[in-house]
Amino acid sequence: MKSLAVIVSGGSTNQLIHVLTVLMASVHSAIMARVLFRDESVLRLTPSRINTVELSPGLAADAEGVRQRLKKLDLLDLQKLCRDIKASGDVKYYVCSSSLAISGLTQKDLIPEIDEVRGLPSFLLEDVASADKVLTF
C-alpha cells in the first residue's frame, strides 16, 4: 500500500480544508496517510475552534462569500470531515507533543478524532522515513 506523511503547521480554515481534501483523495486512492499537526494548527483541534472559520489574509476580505461557498460544498464541519476521512481509509491523526505543550493544551482538550500525541522525532523516524510521499502545509 502506498503511504503519505503530512505535516501541518498552519491553522487557517482554508489551509485545514486543503489538508483534508488531500486526505480525502488519498483514502479514496487507497493511500495510507499519517498526519502530524504542529505549531498553530494544534490550536484549531479543540471542540470550540475546529469549526470556526478563520481564513488566511488572502481570503479574509471575502469572508462571507467564502463561508457561503464552503457551506454549499459541505466543507464547514471540519470535525465531521476528519471523522469521515478516518472512517474511509487508513488515516491516523497525531499532534506534536512540543506544540501541544507550547499551546498550553493537553490531549483531553482535543477533538476525539486525534489518535495520539507524538514527538516530532518519532514521526520523522517512523512515518516520514517510510512514506512514499511527504507533504507539508
C-alpha positions in Angstrom: 0.0 0.0 0.0 1.3 3.4 -0.8 1.7 5.9 2.0 1.7 9.6 2.6 3.1 11.6 5.6 1.7 15.0 6.1 3.0 17.8 8.4 0.5 20.6 9.1 1.7 23.8 10.7 -0.8 26.5 9.6 -4.1 26.8 11.2 -6.3 28.8 8.8 -9.6 27.2 7.8 -8.7 27.2 4.2 -5.4 25.5 4.9 -7.0 22.8 7.0 -9.6 22.3 4.2 -6.7 21.9 1.8 -5.2 19.2 4.0 -8.5 17.4 4.5 -9.3 17.4 0.7 -5.8 15.9 0.0 -6.5 13.3 2.7 -10.0 12.6 1.1 -8.3 12.0 -2.3 -5.6 9.8 -0.7 -8.0 7.5 1.1 -10.2 7.1 -2.0 -7.0 6.1 -3.8 -6.1 3.5 -1.2 -3.2 5.5 0.1 -2.4 5.2 3.8 -1.9 8.6 5.5 -0.3 9.7 8.7 -0.7 13.4 9.7 1.2 15.4 12.3 -0.4 18.6 13.4 2.0 21.1 14.9 2.5 24.8 15.6 -0.7 26.9 15.2 -2.7 24.1 13.7 -2.8 22.5 17.1 -4.9 25.4 18.4 -7.6 24.6 15.9 -8.1 21.0 17.1 -10.3 21.8 20.1 -14.1 21.3 20.0 -14.6 25.0 20.4 -12.3 26.0 17.5 -12.4 23.2 15.0 -15.4 24.6 13.1 -14.7 28.3 13.4 -14.0 30.0 10.1 -10.6 31.6 10.4 -9.4 32.5 6.9 -5.9 33.4 5.7 -5.4 37.1 4.8 -5.9 36.4 1.0 -9.4 35.1 1.6 -10.4 37.1 4.6 -11.6 40.1 2.5 -14.4 37.9 1.1 -15.1 36.0 4.3 -18.9 35.9 3.9 -18.6 34.8 0.3 -16.1 32.1 1.2 -18.3 30.9 4.1 -21.3 30.6 1.7 -19.3 28.6 -0.8 -17.8 26.4 1.9 -21.4 25.7 3.1 -22.5 24.9 -0.4 -19.6 22.5 -0.8 -20.3 20.9 2.6 -16.9 21.9 3.9 -17.8 23.8 7.1 -17.8 21.0 9.6 -14.1 20.1 9.7 -14.5 17.7 12.6 -17.0 15.7 10.6 -14.6 15.7 7.7 -11.8 14.4 9.9 -14.1 11.7 11.2 -15.4 10.7 7.7 -11.9 10.6 6.3 -10.7 8.2 9.1 -13.8 6.0 8.5 -13.0 5.8 4.8 -9.4 4.6 4.9 -6.1 4.1 6.8 -5.6 7.6 8.3 -4.1 8.5 11.7 -4.0 12.0 13.2 -1.2 12.9 15.6 -0.5 16.1 17.5 3.1 17.2 18.1 3.9 16.9 21.8 6.1 20.0 22.0 3.5 22.1 20.0 0.8 20.9 22.4 2.9 21.9 25.4 3.7 25.3 23.9 0.0 25.9 23.2 -1.0 25.1 26.8 -3.3 22.3 25.8 -3.5 18.7 26.7 -4.8 15.7 24.8 -8.0 15.9 26.8 -8.6 19.4 25.2 -8.5 18.0 21.7 -11.2 16.6 19.4 -11.6 12.8 19.8 -10.5 12.2 16.2 -6.9 12.7 17.3 -5.3 9.3 17.7 -2.3 10.3 19.8 0.3 12.8 20.9 3.7 12.1 19.3 7.1 13.7 19.3 8.4 15.1 16.0 11.4 12.8 16.1 9.2 9.7 16.3 7.0 11.0 13.4 10.1 11.7 11.3 11.9 8.4 12.1 8.8 6.2 11.7 6.2 7.8 9.4 8.2 10.2 7.3 11.0 7.8 6.8 8.7 5.0 5.5 6.4 7.3 3.4 6.3 7.2 -0.3 5.4 10.9 -0.4 5.7 13.7 2.2 3.6 16.9 2.1 3.8 19.9 4.4 1.2 22.6 4.9 
